[in-house]
Amino acid sequence: MTILEKNSGKNLTFSDLRSNLEQLREARVDVIVDSSDLAVISPGALQTPYIDDAITHAGVGLPSRDWQLTSHAFRQWCAKMNVPASYLSRIADWGEDIRLSQLSMEIMNVHNAVEAKPLLLRLLLDPSTDEHVCRAVLSPSYSFIENFDVLTAVFDGLRVVREQHGIGFEPGPASVSDTHMRARVNMPQLQMAADALLKDYRSPWTGASGTDNPTVFMGIEIRNSEVGAAAFTLVPVIIIQVCNNGMTLTKDIFRKVHLGSAMEMGHVSQRTMQATMELITAQTVDKVVEIATPEFLQAKVDEFMELKRPVVPVAIQTYLQQAFDNETADRVFDDFITGGDITAFGVAQAITSHSQRDNVSNDLALEMDDSALVHAEKVLAEIDS
């Protein structure tokens, strides 16, 4: 198990998330090298030369090493070098003919030499093992923002919101993968009873009834990627208390892309990017104050009510089979039937319910949560057409 796998997880507490991020931060090594100085002597891996000014947990200087590319970093390298990722990943598989593995290494070596371009490599050096992982291959103009620093800056903003505006908050569920971090902050004092919205619903998890617990409340989700998979984002969320489903409001997000000035060759500076962190803190205050009002919550519940139109279960089963793979479609449909809300909004509920399950990957859960309301709207559009 790699250090990334050991420190990934879903439905984490904020304490667990912090511990995982601290361990990853201690293992990180960031270098900028010219691709022509890289070698490939193992399929799907890059060998860096000795870098005398790199800083690691062991001190200054980084010996020449092989770094195994994650699937995300592998796709990034292919994109930088204009090599078809699907083809190269297939022939780089050790299980294939050895001649194909050798061909994959030759392709990577030739493209590294011919392209001869500077690359920012985000590496992890596990201090407790000999595992060396390359988690991102980026442009030197990519100004990354660390997950740990993002959380710190956002919570500084939330403290300002609490002190100056009287809006409290509490940690919700969090997750971290090799590409993304998600952390939800709940604001339970901003709540309302949504009896008409939840009267037909029953939690597939607990069997609790929406009639007995019709509460919805505001939250905000913090998202970030240290490896070029996404921007720093603040996403308003409305949480259905009876089932803990989170309806992410992707039309109301704030996003900041990680692009900055080009960095120099060698190791990447460990500057805290204080100005960027202060900006994130200020933006958090602005976004939370914008959404943390009874009027905003009521307006969104009113929008959800527009999705409370009856649908035909057989038609929903067919729609889900077209939208997802067979296993996912079946599981979502089970949650739809169990939930008892046979409306388009019930489809959104089923999707966000399924996304919470442990066997759903973090990346798929993110995709499902962000598309839940869109799928509900598409279901109604198909009915209207």
C-alpha positions as CSV (number, residue, x, y, z in Angstrom):
1,M,0.0,0.0,0.0
2,T,1.5,3.3,-1.1
3,I,1.6,6.4,1.2
4,L,-1.2,7.9,-1.0
5,E,-3.4,4.9,-0.4
6,K,-2.7,4.9,3.4
7,N,-3.7,8.5,3.7
8,S,-6.8,8.4,1.4
9,G,-10.3,7.9,2.8
10,K,-13.9,8.7,2.8
11,N,-16.4,9.9,5.4
12,L,-13.4,11.0,7.5
13,T,-13.6,13.2,10.6
14,F,-11.8,16.5,10.4
15,S,-9.3,15.1,12.9
16,D,-8.6,12.1,10.6
17,L,-8.3,14.5,7.6
18,R,-5.8,16.7,9.3
19,S,-3.7,13.7,10.4
20,N,-3.7,12.3,6.8
21,L,-2.8,15.7,5.3
22,E,0.0,16.2,7.8
23,Q,1.6,12.9,6.8
24,L,1.4,13.7,3.1
25,R,2.8,17.1,3.7
26,E,5.8,15.6,5.5
27,A,6.4,13.2,2.6
28,R,6.2,15.7,-0.2
29,V,9.0,16.7,-2.5
30,D,8.5,19.1,-5.4
31,V,11.1,19.5,-8.1
32,I,11.3,21.2,-11.4
33,V,13.5,19.4,-14.0
34,D,13.9,19.4,-17.7
35,S,12.3,16.4,-19.3
36,S,15.5,15.7,-21.2
37,D,17.2,15.0,-17.8
38,L,14.7,12.3,-17.0
39,A,15.2,8.6,-17.7
40,V,12.7,5.7,-17.9
41,I,14.1,2.4,-16.9
42,S,10.8,0.9,-15.6
43,P,7.4,1.0,-17.2
44,G,5.2,3.9,-16.0
45,A,8.0,5.5,-13.9
46,L,10.3,8.4,-14.2
47,Q,13.9,8.5,-12.9
48,T,15.1,11.9,-11.7
49,P,18.8,12.9,-11.7
50,Y,20.6,13.9,-8.5
51,I,19.2,17.3,-7.4
52,D,21.6,19.0,-5.0
53,D,19.2,21.8,-3.7
54,A,16.1,19.7,-3.2
55,I,14.8,19.7,0.4
56,T,13.4,16.5,1.8
57,H,12.7,15.1,5.3
58,A,16.2,13.7,5.2
59,G,17.8,17.1,4.5
60,V,19.2,18.9,1.5
61,G,19.9,16.9,-1.7
62,L,17.9,14.3,-3.6
63,P,19.7,11.2,-5.0
64,S,18.7,9.9,-8.4
65,R,15.5,7.8,-8.0
66,D,12.7,6.0,-9.8
67,W,9.3,7.5,-9.1
68,Q,6.2,5.4,-9.9
69,L,3.6,7.5,-11.7
70,T,0.1,7.4,-10.3
71,S,-2.6,6.9,-13.0
72,H,-3.3,10.7,-12.8
73,A,0.3,11.7,-13.2
74,F,0.7,9.2,-16.0
75,R,-2.1,10.8,-17.9
76,Q,-0.6,14.2,-17.2
77,W,2.8,13.1,-18.6
78,C,1.1,11.8,-21.7
79,A,-0.8,15.1,-22.2
80,K,2.4,17.1,-21.8
81,M,4.2,14.9,-24.4
82,N,1.3,14.4,-26.8
83,V,1.2,10.7,-26.4
84,P,-2.1,8.8,-26.4
85,A,-2.6,7.8,-22.7
86,S,-4.9,4.8,-23.4
87,Y,-2.3,3.2,-25.7
88,L,0.7,3.9,-23.6
89,S,-0.9,2.7,-20.4
90,R,-1.8,-0.6,-22.0
91,I,1.6,-1.4,-23.3
92,A,3.3,-0.2,-20.1
93,D,1.5,-2.9,-18.2
94,W,4.0,-5.5,-16.9
95,G,1.5,-8.2,-17.6
96,E,1.8,-7.6,-21.3
97,D,4.5,-8.9,-23.6
98,I,7.9,-7.8,-22.4
99,R,8.5,-6.3,-25.8
100,L,5.6,-4.0,-25.4
101,S,6.8,-2.9,-21.9
102,Q,10.2,-2.1,-23.5
103,L,8.5,-0.2,-26.3
104,S,6.6,1.9,-23.7
105,M,9.9,2.9,-22.0
106,E,11.4,3.8,-25.4
107,I,8.5,6.0,-26.2
108,M,8.8,7.8,-22.9
109,N,12.5,8.2,-23.2
110,V,12.3,9.6,-26.7
111,H,9.6,12.0,-26.0
112,N,11.3,13.3,-22.8
113,A,14.4,14.0,-24.9
114,V,12.7,15.4,-28.0
115,E,10.2,17.6,-26.2
116,A,12.9,18.9,-23.7
117,K,10.5,20.9,-21.7
118,P,10.6,21.9,-18.0
119,L,8.2,19.9,-15.8
120,L,7.1,20.4,-12.2
121,L,7.0,17.0,-10.5
122,R,5.0,16.6,-7.3
123,L,6.6,13.7,-5.5
124,L,6.0,11.7,-2.3
125,L,8.9,10.1,-0.5
126,D,7.6,7.9,2.3
127,P,10.0,8.2,5.3
128,S,9.0,4.8,6.6
129,T,9.5,2.8,3.4
130,D,11.3,2.9,0.1
131,E,8.2,3.9,-1.8
132,H,8.7,6.7,-4.3
133,V,5.5,8.1,-5.9
134,C,5.1,10.8,-8.5
135,R,1.5,12.1,-8.1
136,A,1.6,15.0,-10.6
137,V,3.4,16.1,-13.8
138,L,2.6,19.8,-14.2
139,S,3.8,23.0,-15.9
140,P,6.2,25.2,-13.8
141,S,3.5,27.9,-14.1
142,Y,1.2,25.8,-11.9
143,S,1.0,27.6,-8.5
144,F,-0.2,24.8,-6.3
145,I,-2.1,25.5,-3.0
146,E,-1.7,22.8,-0.4
147,N,-4.8,21.1,1.0
148,F,-3.6,21.7,4.6
149,D,-3.0,25.4,3.9
150,V,-6.4,25.7,2.2
151,L,-8.2,24.3,5.3
152,T,-6.3,26.6,7.6
153,A,-7.1,29.7,5.5
154,V,-10.8,28.7,5.2
155,F,-11.2,28.1,8.9
156,D,-9.6,31.5,9.6
157,G,-12.4,32.9,7.4
158,L,-15.0,30.9,9.2
159,R,-13.8,32.2,12.6
160,V,-14.2,35.8,11.3
161,V,-17.7,34.9,10.1
162,R,-18.6,33.6,13.5
163,E,-17.1,36.6,15.4
164,Q,-18.4,39.4,13.2
165,H,-21.6,37.9,11.8
166,G,-22.7,35.4,14.5
167,I,-22.8,32.5,12.1
168,G,-21.6,29.3,13.7
169,F,-20.2,26.2,12.1
170,E,-19.3,22.6,12.8
171,P,-17.2,20.1,10.9
172,G,-19.0,17.6,8.6
173,P,-17.7,14.6,6.6
174,A,-14.5,14.9,4.7
175,S,-12.6,12.8,2.1
176,V,-9.2,12.8,0.4
177,S,-8.0,10.9,-2.6
178,D,-4.9,10.9,-4.8
179,T,-6.5,13.8,-6.8
180,H,-9.0,15.6,-4.6
181,M,-9.8,16.8,-1.1
182,R,-13.4,17.5,0.0
183,A,-14.4,18.8,3.4
184,R,-17.9,19.9,4.4
185,V,-18.6,22.5,7.0
186,N,-22.2,22.5,8.4
187,M,-24.1,25.6,9.6
188,P,-27.0,24.0,11.5
189,Q,-28.3,27.3,12.9
190,L,-29.3,28.2,9.3
191,Q,-32.1,25.7,9.0
192,M,-35.7,25.4,8.1
193,A,-38.5,22.8,8.0
194,A,-39.1,21.6,4.5
195,D,-42.2,19.5,5.1
196,A,-43.5,19.5,1.6
197,L,-40.1,18.6,0.2
198,L,-39.4,15.7,2.4
199,K,-42.9,14.3,3.3
200,D,-42.5,11.3,1.0
201,Y,-38.9,10.5,1.8
202,R,-37.4,7.7,4.0
203,S,-33.7,7.4,4.5
204,P,-32.3,4.2,2.8
205,W,-29.6,4.2,5.6
206,T,-31.7,4.4,8.7
207,G,-35.4,4.1,7.7
208,A,-36.0,7.5,9.4
209,S,-38.9,9.4,7.9
210,G,-38.7,12.9,6.3
211,T,-42.1,13.6,7.8
212,D,-40.7,13.1,11.3
213,N,-37.5,15.0,10.5
214,P,-38.1,17.6,7.8
215,T,-35.1,19.8,8.6
216,V,-32.7,21.1,6.0
217,F,-29.7,23.3,6.8
218,M,-26.9,25.2,5.0
219,G,-23.3,24.1,4.6
220,I,-20.3,24.8,2.5
221,E,-17.9,22.3,1.0
222,I,-14.2,23.1,0.7
223,R,-12.5,21.5,-2.3
224,N,-9.0,21.5,-3.6
225,S,-6.5,19.6,-5.7
226,E,-2.8,19.7,-5.2
227,V,-2.1,17.9,-8.4
228,G,-3.9,19.9,-11.2
229,A,-7.2,17.9,-11.1
230,A,-9.3,20.9,-10.0
231,A,-9.2,24.4,-8.7
232,F,-9.7,25.6,-5.1
233,T,-13.5,25.7,-4.8
234,L,-16.1,26.7,-2.3
235,V,-19.5,25.0,-3.0
236,P,-22.7,25.8,-1.1
237,V,-24.5,22.7,0.1
238,I,-28.0,22.1,1.5
239,I,-28.0,19.1,3.8
240,I,-31.0,16.9,4.3
241,Q,-30.8,16.1,8.0
242,V,-32.8,12.9,7.9
243,C,-30.2,11.1,5.7
244,N,-27.2,13.5,5.7
245,N,-27.5,13.8,1.9
246,G,-25.7,16.9,0.6
247,M,-27.2,18.7,-2.4
248,T,-24.2,20.6,-3.9
249,L,-25.2,23.8,-5.6
250,T,-22.8,23.9,-8.5
251,K,-24.4,27.0,-10.0
252,D,-23.4,29.0,-6.9
253,I,-19.7,27.9,-6.5
254,F,-16.6,30.1,-6.1
255,R,-13.5,28.8,-7.9
256,K,-9.9,29.8,-8.0
257,V,-7.6,28.2,-10.7
258,H,-4.0,27.4,-9.6
259,L,-2.1,29.4,-12.1
260,G,0.8,31.7,-11.2
261,S,4.2,32.9,-12.4
262,A,6.7,30.4,-13.7
263,M,9.1,28.9,-11.2
264,E,12.8,28.4,-11.6
265,M,14.5,25.1,-12.3
266,G,15.5,23.1,-9.2
267,H,13.5,22.6,-6.1
268,V,10.3,24.5,-5.5
269,S,10.4,27.1,-2.8
270,Q,8.6,26.3,0.5
271,R,7.0,29.8,0.7
272,T,3.7,29.8,2.4
273,M,2.1,32.0,-0.3
274,Q,0.8,34.3,2.5
275,A,-0.9,36.7,0.1
276,T,-2.8,33.8,-1.5
277,M,-3.9,32.4,1.9
278,E,-5.1,35.8,3.0
279,L,-7.1,36.1,-0.2
280,I,-8.7,32.7,0.4
281,T,-9.6,33.8,3.9
282,A,-11.3,36.9,2.7
283,Q,-13.1,35.1,-0.1
284,T,-14.4,32.6,2.4
285,V,-15.9,35.3,4.5
286,D,-17.5,36.9,1.4
287,K,-19.0,33.6,0.2
288,V,-20.3,32.4,3.6
289,V,-21.9,35.8,4.3
290,E,-23.5,35.6,0.8
291,I,-25.2,32.2,1.3
292,A,-25.7,32.1,5.1
293,T,-29.1,33.8,5.0
294,P,-32.6,32.4,5.5
295,E,-33.6,34.0,2.2
296,F,-30.9,32.0,0.3
297,L,-31.9,28.7,1.9
298,Q,-35.6,29.3,1.2
299,A,-34.9,30.2,-2.4
300,K,-33.0,26.9,-2.9
301,V,-35.7,24.9,-1.3
302,D,-38.2,26.5,-3.6
303,E,-36.0,25.5,-6.5
304,F,-36.0,21.9,-5.2
305,M,-39.8,22.0,-5.0
306,E,-39.9,22.5,-8.7
307,L,-38.4,19.0,-9.0
308,K,-41.2,17.4,-6.9
309,R,-43.0,16.1,-9.9
310,P,-44.0,12.4,-10.1
311,V,-42.1,10.1,-12.3
312,V,-42.5,6.5,-13.5
313,P,-40.1,4.1,-11.8
314,V,-39.5,2.0,-14.9
315,A,-38.6,5.1,-16.9
316,I,-36.2,6.1,-14.1
317,Q,-34.6,2.7,-14.2
318,T,-34.0,3.0,-17.9
319,Y,-32.6,6.5,-17.5
320,L,-30.2,5.5,-14.8
321,Q,-28.9,2.6,-16.9
322,Q,-28.1,5.1,-19.6
323,A,-26.4,7.5,-17.2
324,F,-24.3,5.1,-15.1
325,D,-22.7,1.7,-15.4
326,N,-25.0,-1.2,-14.6
327,E,-23.9,-1.8,-11.0
328,T,-24.2,1.9,-10.1
329,A,-27.5,2.2,-11.9
330,D,-28.9,-0.7,-9.9
331,R,-27.7,0.6,-6.6
332,V,-29.1,4.1,-7.2
333,F,-32.4,2.6,-8.3
334,D,-32.6,0.6,-5.1
335,D,-32.1,3.7,-3.1
336,F,-34.7,5.5,-5.2
337,I,-37.3,2.8,-4.5
338,T,-36.3,2.5,-0.8
339,G,-36.4,6.2,-0.4
340,G,-40.1,6.3,-1.4
341,D,-40.0,9.8,-3.0
342,I,-41.1,8.8,-6.5
343,T,-40.4,12.3,-8.0
344,A,-37.5,13.8,-9.9
345,F,-36.2,15.2,-6.6
346,G,-36.2,11.6,-5.3
347,V,-33.8,10.7,-8.1
348,A,-31.4,13.4,-6.8
349,Q,-31.8,12.0,-3.3
350,A,-31.0,8.5,-4.4
351,I,-27.9,9.6,-6.2
352,T,-26.5,11.5,-3.2
353,S,-27.5,8.7,-0.9
354,H,-25.5,6.1,-3.0
355,S,-22.5,8.4,-3.3
356,Q,-22.0,8.2,0.5
357,R,-21.4,4.4,0.4
358,D,-17.9,3.2,1.3
359,N,-17.6,1.2,-1.9
360,V,-18.0,4.3,-4.1
361,S,-14.7,5.9,-4.9
362,N,-14.1,9.5,-3.8
363,D,-13.8,10.7,-7.4
364,L,-17.1,9.0,-8.4
365,A,-18.8,10.3,-5.3
366,L,-17.7,13.9,-6.3
367,E,-19.1,13.4,-9.8
368,M,-22.4,11.9,-8.5
369,D,-23.0,14.7,-6.0
370,D,-22.3,17.4,-8.5
371,S,-24.6,15.9,-11.1
372,A,-27.5,14.8,-8.8
373,L,-29.7,17.9,-9.4
374,V,-28.7,18.0,-13.1
375,H,-30.0,14.4,-13.5
376,A,-33.2,15.3,-11.8
377,E,-33.7,18.2,-14.2
378,K,-32.9,15.9,-17.2
379,V,-35.5,13.4,-16.0
380,L,-38.1,16.1,-16.1
381,A,-36.9,17.4,-19.5
382,E,-37.4,13.9,-20.9
383,I,-40.9,13.8,-19.5
384,D,-41.7,17.2,-20.9
385,S,-40.4,16.2,-24.3
